[in-house]
Amino acid sequence: MRLRDTFSLAMRSISANRLRAGLTIFIIAFGIMALVGILTAIDSIKSSIFNSFASMGANGFSIRNREQRIRIGGPGNATRGTTKKGKVRTSNQNKVITFQEAMAFKEKFAFPATVSVSFRAGGNMTVYKDEKKTNPTVQVVGGDENYLGLSNYELTAGRNFNKADIESGRNVAVLGSEVAKKLYGDHPERAINDNIRIGNVRYKVIGLLKEKGSSNMMSADNVVVTTVTSTRRVFNRPWASYQVNVNVNDVKQVDAAMGEATGVFRIIRKMDINEENNFYMSRSDSIAELLFRQLGTVTAGAALIGFITLFGSAIGLMNIMLVSVAERTREIGVNKALGATRPSIRQQFVWEAIIISVMGGALGVILGMLVGNVMSLLIGSSFVVPWLWICLGIGLCAMVGLISGIYPAIKASKLDPIVALRYE
C-alpha cells in the first residue's frame, strides 16, 4: 500500500469519528494555546522594554543617590540595576545629590559627552487649563537644555529650553502629547504661548512633544517638562535628589567615561580616598538586561506549564487511539484479510495520531498568538508573530502524535485477522 493511500485512509478515519477527533484536537490546542500565548505575551513585553530603553541608547549612563531596583514578584525578589555596592558610612548612605553637586558635575565633567541634570517633581499631578483639567496622573519633570534630547523626546511645535530659561528659572513648560490632547483637544498647537496651571503655579507653554506611543511603557506622553531650576524653586524639598544623565559620544568609551565620572563626582562630594562610593551609576541598557533576565525565569516557568499540558495531551491522545483500535478491531481484520500488511496498519494509525496532533497544534498556535497579542494591545506595542514558538509548537505536536500513536499502531498491526473478523 502506497504512502498516499495510507494517508488517505487515516484522513477518512478521522473524518468518520469527528466528535472524538475534535475533542482530542481541542485538548491539544488548549495546551499549545497556553504555551504560545504566554510566550507571545512575554515577547510583546520584551519588545516594548527594548524599545523603551533603546531610546536612551547603549552609550548612556546615569548617576543617582540610591540603588535602582526592579521588583518582579513578591518581597525579596528585587533586582538591582547598579554597580557593586561597597561599605559606606551609615551617615552617607543614600545621601541626596544636591542641585549644586549636579550642576558642578555638569560643569567639570570634561569627557566628550552630553550631560543632563533632571529632577522628578512628582508623578500624581493635575494640570489645569481654564475649566479643563487632566487626571491626577501627570508626571512633572524638571530638566535642562539637554534633557529632551537625552530622553529621546522630539518636538512637534515650539522650542526647547534655552540658557536664559535655565538660568532665570522662569516658569516655562513643554507638554507631552497626552496632556496637550486632554487640555486642547484636536488642536494641541493652540497650547504654544498659552498658559497652564499646575497647582497654584502658572506656566507658559513653549513646546509640544511628539507622541512616543508604543516605544515606551512608562506613560512618557503623560508628562509636563519644565526647567530644573523652576522645579527647584517651586517643588523644593529638603530630601530632593537630582539625577545626572550622561550620553557618551562613542559607545566604546562608556566604561572610561563612567570611570572618569566616578572620580569627578567623588571630588565634588569631598569623599575620602578610603571611602566607598555613596552614589550609584547604571548604564541605560543594564536595566533592560536585568528585566530580560527576570522575564527569562517567567518564560521558563511558562514553558514548563506548556510541556506539562502537552504531556497530559499525549496521554489523552494515546488513550483515545487505544480505544480507536479496540473499536475498529473488525475493520482491521477486514483490511488484513484483503492484504494489508503490518507496516501499512501501523502507518495508518501513526498518521491518524500525527494529523490530529498537528491540527490541534495549528489551532493552538493561532489562538495562542491572538491571546498573547492582547498584551501588545494593552501596552501599545506592535503585533508580535512568534515564529520560533510557532515552529516549536507544531513540531512538538507532531512529536506528541508520533509517540502517542506508536504503541496503538503496533497493537493494531499485531491483531490476528481471524480473531479480528470474529470480534463483536
N, C-alpha and C positions, 0 to 999 in steps of 0.2 A: 504494500500500500504506500503510495507516494505521500510526501510530507503535506502537500496541498490538500489531499483527501483527508488526512488525519486532522488537519486544522479545521477543515470544513465540518467534519463530524463533531469536533469539540464545540464549534460555534452553534451548531444545531442543537446540541445537548443543552448548552447554556440557555438558548432561546426557548427550549421546551420547558425549562424549570426557572422561569423568570423571577418568581417570588423568592425562591431560595437564593438564586444568584444575586438578586437585587439587595437582599438583606446583607449578604456577605460583602458585596461591593460597598455598601454604606458603612459597615463596620470598619473596613479598611480605610475608607475615605475619611472617617472621623479621626482615626489615628494620624493619618498623613496631614489632615487639616490642622490638627493641634500642633504637629511638628513644624510644618511650613508656616503656619500663621504666626506662631510665637517668634520664629526665627526671622520672618519677614518684618515683623514689628520691631525687632531688635535692630535689623539692618536700617530701617527707617530712622530710628533714634540715632544710630551711629552716623548716618548721612547728615542728619541735622546738626549733631555735635561737631562733625568735621567741618561743615560749612560755617558754623558759628565761630569756632576757634581758628579756622583758617584765615578768617578776616583779620586776625591780629598778626598773622604771619609767624613763620618759624624763626624769624630773626629778631623777635622781641622778647623782652622780659620785664617784670615789674618788681618794685620794692614795696613791701608792706611792713607794718609793725607786728602783725600776727601771722601765724601759720594759716594758710588757706586750706580748709578741709572740705572734702567732698564726702557726703554721707549717703550711702545707698543701703537701705535696710534699717535694722534696729540699732540701738545703742552699742557702742563698741566696734562698729563696722565703718568708722570714719577713715578716709584715706587722705593722707597729707600730700598737698601739691607744692612742696617746698624743698629747699635744700636741707641737708642734715643739721639737726639741732645739737648745739653743744651746751656746755654749762654756762649759765648766765646768772649773775647776781639776782636774787629774788626781787630786789627793788627795781631792776631794769627789765624784767620780763614783760613783754607786750607794751613796752614804752611807746607812747604815741609818736608818730612822725609829725612834727610841727610844721606850720606853714613856712617858717623861717628856714628850717632844715631842708625842706623840699625845694624851696627856691634857691637855696645856697648850692644844693647839688646840681640843679639845672644850670647854674652859672659856672660852676667849677668843673663839671664833667667835660673834659676836652676831647673825648673819644669821637671818631666820625660817626655820629648817631644823632637821632632826633629825640629830645626829651620832652615829656609832657607831665604836668602836675595837675592832679584832679582830686575832687572831694565829693563823696556821695552825701548830699544833704539829707535825703530821705526818700523812701520808696512808697509812701502812702499819702501822697499829696493830692489836693484837689486844685484844679486850675479853673479860674473864672474869666468869663468874657460877658460883661453886662449880666443878663439873666441866664445865660447858658453856663454850664459847668461840666467838668469831666467826672468820672468815677474817682473815688479816693485811692487810686492805684498808680498814680503817675510818679515816675522816678525823676527827682530833681538832682542834677549833677552839675558841679562846678568844674570848669576846665579852662585851659589856657588856649593860646592860638594854635597849638599843635594837637589838641585833644581830638578834634573831629577826624583829622587825618589818621592818627594812630588807632582810632576806634573804628576805622573803615566806614565812616559816615560820608555821604555825599550831599551837597546842597542842590536843591531844585530851584530855589529862588533866594534872593537876598545875598548876604555876605557872611564870612566867618568873623570871629573876633579879631580885632587888631590890637596893636600895642597900647593905644590910648584907652581902649576898653579895659584891658587888664590892669594897667597902672592906676586908672581912676576908680576902678571897681564899680562903674556905672551899672545900673540895672537894665541890662540888655539880655535878650534870650533868643535861642534858636529852638524851634518847635519840632518835635517828632511828628511824622505823618499822621499817626493815630490821634494825637492831641489836636492837631490842626483840623482834621476832619470832624472831630467832635464839636469843636467850637465854631468852625466856619463852614461846615457842610461841604458842598460840592465846589466851593470856591476858596480853597485854603490860601491862595495867593493874596487874598484880602488881608491876611494877617500881617503882611510886611508893613512895617512902620506903625502898626496898630498897638494898642496896649492890652495886656492881660494882667491878671492878678493871681498871685499865689499867697494865700493867707491875707495879710494886710499890706503886702508889698506889691507895687506895680512894676511891670517890666515892659520895655519896648521890644517888640519882635523885630529882629534884624535878618532872620533867615529861616528857611524851611528845609528839613532833612528829607532826603529820598527814602522811600519805603524800603526796609530791608526784607520784609516778608519772611519767606521760608529759610533765609540764611541765618536766622538767629532764633534760639529757643527762649530767650530771656526778655521778651517784650521790649526790644530795643526801639520800637516805634512809639511806645507809650512813655515818652521822655521829654523833659524840658532841660536844655543845656544852657547854663548861664556862665558868667565868668567866675573863676575860682576865687577872685578877690571879693566878688559880690557875695558868694555863699559864705565866705569867711566872716563878712560883716553881718549878714542877715541871720545865718544859722550858726553863729559862733557858739561852741560848746567847749568846756574845759577838757573833755576827753576826745575832742575831734582829732582824727588822724588822717593825714593826707597820703595819697598814693602817687608813686612816681612810675611812669611807664617809659621804657626806652626801646627805640627801634634802631637797630644797628644797620648801617648801610650795606655791609657784606655779611651774609649769613654765616660764613666761615669764621667770622670774628666774634661770634656771640659769646663764646666761653671767655675769650680775652677781655671783652667788654664787661662781662659780669665780674671778672677778677678786678678790673680797674675800678668799676663802680663800688665794689666792696671796700677797697682801700680809701676811696674818696669819702664814702659815707661814714666810715669808721672815724676819719679825721673830723668830719663835720659834727659827729656825735661825741667827740672827745673821749673815745674809748681807750682803755689801757691796752698795752701790747699783749698781755696775758689774759685778756678777757675775750670770751667768745662773743660772736655777733648777737646783738639783741634786736635784729631786724631780719627779714626773710626775703629771699629772692626766688622767683619762679619763672621759668620760661613760659611763653604764651602757649606753646604746644604741649607742655608737660601735663596740663590739666586734662586736655583731651585724651592723652595717652593713659592717664590714670582712670578716666571714665571708661575707656575702651577695655581696660583690664577688668574693671568691675563688671562690665557688660559681658565679658568673656565667661565669667562664672555663671551668669544668668543663662547664657547660651548653652553652656554645658548641661545645666540643670534642665533646660527645655528639651535638649536633645535626648537626655536620659528618659524624660517623661514620654517623648515620642517613641523611643525604642521599646519602652515597656508596653506602650499601647500597641505597637506593631507586633510584639511578641504575643500579646493576647489575641490579636487578629490572626496570627499564624496558627495558633492552637485552634481557634474557631474555624478557620478555613480547612484545616486538616480533618477536624471532626465532621464538617459538612461533606467533605469529599469521601470520607469513610461511609457516611450514611448514603451518599450517592452510589457508592459501589454496591452496598447491600441492596438498595432499591433496584439497581439495574443489573442484578445478577443474571436474570434470564436474558436480557439484551446482550450481555457479554457472551453468554453461552451461544446465542444465535450467531454473533459475529465470528466466534471461534469456529463454529460448525461450517460457516461459509468461507473459511480460510484465513481469518485474521490471525496474525502471529502475535506472540507475546510482546515483542518490541512495539508493534503498532498499537496494541491495547495500552501499553504504558505511555506511549507518546500522546494518545488521546486524552488520558486523564491528567497528564502533566500539563498539556496545553490548556485544558479547561482551567486548572488552578492558576496558571500564569495569566491567562486572559482576564479572569475575574480579578486577580490582584492588580494588574496593570490598569484595568478600568477603574477600580477603586482608587488607585494611586493618582490617576489623571484627574478624577473628580476631586479628590482631596487636595491636590496641588492647586487647582483653580479656586476652590473655596478658601484654602489657607492663604493664598495670595490676596484675595479680596478682603478677608478678615484682617490679615496683617496690615494691609494698607489703610485700614481705618485709623491706625496710629498716625500714618502720614498725613491724613486729613486733619487730625486733631492738633498736630504740632506744626501744620503748614509746610510739611516737607514735600518733596517731589514723589511721584508714584514709583515704587520700587518693584522691579521684576527680579526675584532672586533665582537667577539661572542655576547657581550651584545647588540650592536646595531643591529646585525643580528636578534637576537631573538625578540628584541623590535620592529624592523621594520615589521617583519612578523606578530607579534601579533597585532600591530596597524592596519595593513591592514585587518586582519581577523575581527577586531572590526569595522573598517570602513565598510566592506562588510556587516556585520551583521546589523549595524544601518541603513545603506543605503537601505538594502533590506527589512526591516521590513514593512515600510509603503506601498511600491508597492505590497508586498506579501499579506498584509491584504486587500488591494484594489482588488487584483485579486481574493482572496478567497471569497469575498462578491458578486461577479458578479452573477446575476441570470442566470442560464443555458439557459432558454428560450430566454431571451433578447440577451444573448451572441451568441446563434446559429443564430439569425436573423441579427447579426451585419455584416455590409458590409465594 
